[in-house]
Amino acid sequence: MKTIIEPFRIKSVEPLHHTTPEERERYLEEAGYNLFLIEARNILIDLLTDSGTSAMSTEQWAAMMRGDESYAGSESFHRMRRVVQDLTGFRHVIPTHQGRAAERILFTVLCRPGHVVPNNTHFDTTRANIEFTGARAVDLPSPEAADTQARLDFKGNMDTAALERLIETEGAARIPLVMLTVTNNSGGGQPVSLANIEAVRRVAARHGIPLYLDACRFAENAWFIQQREPGCSHLTPKQVAQKMFSLADGCTFSAKKDAFANIGGFLCTNDDRLAAQETNLLILTEGFPTYGGLAGRDLDAIAVGLEEVLDPDYLRYRVVSTGYLGRHIADAGVPIVEPPGGHAIYIDAARMLPHIPRSQFPAQALAVELYRHAGIRSVEIGSVMFGAEARQELLRLAIPRRVYTQSHIDYVVEAILEVNARKQALRGLEIVHEPPFLRHFTARFRRL
Ligand SMILES: *Cc1c(COP(=O)(O)O)cnc(C)c1O
C-alpha cells in the first residue's frame, strides 16, 4: 500500500468553532491585526505553534492518573529519568517547567559577560537567556541554508569552518559551550546530520569546549538522519537518537515539542560539579530536584511521550504529513523554504508578495489575510518579530502533533492557494502601537 495514514484513531474530540468572514473582519479590527490577540475560540485551524499543542495518547492520559505527587522522591520522576537516561545516556537529569527554564539555569551557571555561545541558529528564548547573562549568542548556519529554494538534505547544519574561525578569534576560554539545535527551528525546521554533529564535536573537543544539544525536536531530526544519511538506514530512530546524544556533553529540552506533553522540559549533563550548581539554582525558582516545577503527572506524560515519539510509524506520518502541506502549496507556485522541515512549513512572503515592501510587513499581511479568508492562524517570522535584524520575511505554519487530519490540511492548502490566486490585491500594514521589546506579541497594526 502506498497510502500513508494517520497511525492513530480518535477517541476524544474537541469541536471546532466556525466563524463568518464578517465576524473575522471584526475580530481582526479589535485585535489590531495581531493574531496573538485573537481569542482561540475564534480560530478554526490553529497553526500558531507546535509547542504544547500536541494531542496526548490514551497511554499518556493513563500515565497521568498514575502520577505520584510526592514532594520528594516521586516515582513519576524516577520513571521519567529512566526513560531520559536510556535515550540520552546522560548521568544527570534535571526536570524543569519548560525548555527556557533549562536554558536559564544552564547559562546562569556557564556564561559570563564577554563570553560567546555559538549555535547553528539560536531559538529566540535561547538567545535571550544567553544575552541576559551578558554573553553573546552567535549563529553559524551552513551557507547553503541562505538559499530558501535549495532542496538539500541537511540545511540545519552548523558551518564548522566558521566555528573554527570563531574559536580562533575569541579564544576557547571565552566560549563556555557550543550548542546545536536539532532540528534547526529558526532555520526552517531543517535537520542536522550525524556527520555534522560529529564534526562540531571534534572541533569543540579539540579546544576543550563542551557540546550541548538543544534537543526539542530530536526525534524528527533522528528520522531525517535515518531516511537521508548514508549508512544510517539500518538503524531505528531510537538508535539514531542515542547516537546523536552520545556525541554531546549535555542537552536542554522542551517536552512541549517531541514529548507530546502540554508542559515540561529538562536539562541534562555528565558533569557532576555542574549538576550540583544547576540543582541549587533549580531549587531556588523551579522546585525540588525530583519535580522541578512540574506535577508528578506531567513527568509521567513526558516519560510515555518520549517513547511514543520514536515509533517509526508515527515519525513517517509526521514528516510525510508536513511535507504533504509543503508540496501541495509549493508545487502550485507558493514559494516555501525548501525542502519541507519536520514541524512546520515556512512561506517565503517576500518572494510571494514582492509588491509589499519589507517595511510594510508582507508576512504579517499574509497571516492576516489567511485568517480573514479561512480562519487559519499562522505566525509571522520576519520584520515584525526581529525588526531590522530580520534576514527573511517568513510565514510559519506549525503543525501540532497528532491533532489535525488530512482533510484539515486539505482545507489549509485550498485556503492558501485561493489567497495566492489574488495576491496582487493584498496590501501591507503599518504599526500603530508597539511595546519596547518582543513587540510581535502585543503590537497593533493598521491596514494600508
Ligand atoms: C520551544 C523551543 C525552546 C524553548 O522551549 P519552551 O518550552 O518554549 O520554553 C528552545 N529551543 C527550541 C529550538 C525550541 O523550539
The ligand as a Gaussian input file, in Angstrom:
#p B3LYP/6-31G(d) Opt

LIG

0 1
 C       10.475000      25.799000      22.080000
 C       11.928000      25.853000      21.993000
 C       12.716000      26.246000      23.086000
 C       12.117000      26.749000      24.394000
 O       11.274000      25.834000      24.978000
 P        9.986000      26.317000      25.827000
 O        9.423000      25.020000      26.348000
 O        9.061000      27.020000      24.883000
 O       10.457000      27.199000      26.910000
 C       14.081000      26.225000      22.935000
 N       14.658000      25.867000      21.772000
 C       13.942000      25.485000      20.699000
 C       14.629000      25.070000      19.448000
 C       12.551000      25.474000      20.756000
 O       11.844000      25.120000      19.683000

